[in-house]
Amino acid sequence: MKPSVVKRMLMGEIISRFERKGLRIIGMKMLYMTDALLEEHYSHLKDKPFFPLLKKSMQATPVVALCLEGVEVVRVVRAMAGVTNGRNAAIGTIRGDYAMSNQQNIVHASDGIYAAKEEIERFFKPEEIFDLGDLNFNSLYAVDEVDL
């Protein structure tokens, strides 16, 4: 969750949307984005003219890093987040309900499994990710959808 969530005191509301969907939080922490961390995380943008503004925005407050678990979690989170620009995001998505900006767009969502794995390693130490076992999976998924 980006600084706009922290500033607007929407952390609990955003977290509850993921939980109500059935995604499990297996890692969560609040941290400041250092210059080095931002340049690594946004390496594909660091040479763009808008990067200094992005950096300033992302360092305005701490961010809240979440590691979520669930079947097709990356696809589900991206669908829940909505398109990048909040003005264009569908009502009912997180960005559609809470964002009016392309940059102040509430949440980051990994764009694929490979990126998600890299980002988890970037933001979390192995001991900060928790194995919750089959806790509540049997009430969320059909038995053939998960490997319990």
Secondary structure by P-SEA (a helix, b strand, c coil): ccaaaaaacaaaaaaaaaaaacccccbbbbbbbcaaaaaaaacccccccaaaaaaaaaaccbbbbbbbbccaaaaaaaaaacccccccccccccccccccccccccccccccaaaaaaaaaacccccccccccccccccccccccccc
